[in-house]
Amino acid sequence: MSITRHETATRMSRAVVHNNTVYLCGQVAKDRTADITGQTETMLAKVDDLLESVNSDRKNILSATVYVRDMKDFAAMNTVWDAWVPEGHAPARACVEARMASPELLVEVSVIAAVKA
């Protein structure tokens, strides 16, 4: 059994690969001062970067859990999400309203994806 941890700190690893599956920790926006659209865009860019670093991509996402601070932002977040997900490759997804670790955060996502064959 092989487990590979990437960008590991005391509390968590940003990505963990096991059995050709990658698990990403919760990703948040690069710019926490942006609106929901900007935060979603930069959050998903971080997901792209992490997936690429472990030989995966958004076409291989199996599951995603999106956390939004306020459901009033649901439609705007989905506009960005829908443009980002490749056609025909929508993962299983849940979206829940959640209190964030920092008040300026509007959105966070956790992702499970397959590693490319």
MOHU-V911641 format. One record per pair of residues at least 12 apart in sequence whose ideal C-beta (glycine too) atoms are under 6 Angstrom apart, sorted by the first residue. I is the first residue (numbers start at 1). J is the second residue. Records with the same first field share a line. If there is no record, write none. Layout:
BEGIN
I = J  J
END
This chain:
BEGIN
3 = 18
4 = 17
12 = 25
15 = 50  54
17 = 54
20 = 115
22 = 54  56  113  115
23 = 112
24 = 50  111
26 = 108  110
27 = 43  46  47  109
28 = 43  105  108
29 = 42  43
30 = 42
32 = 104
36 = 73  76  77  106
37 = 76  80
39 = 106  107
40 = 77  80  107
41 = 80
43 = 107
44 = 84
47 = 111
51 = 113
55 = 115  116
56 = 113  115  116
59 = 86  89
60 = 113  114
61 = 91  111  113
62 = 91  112  113
63 = 91  92  112
64 = 91  93  109  111
65 = 94  110
66 = 95  109
67 = 96  98  108
68 = 97  107
69 = 100  106
71 = 97
73 = 106
77 = 107
END
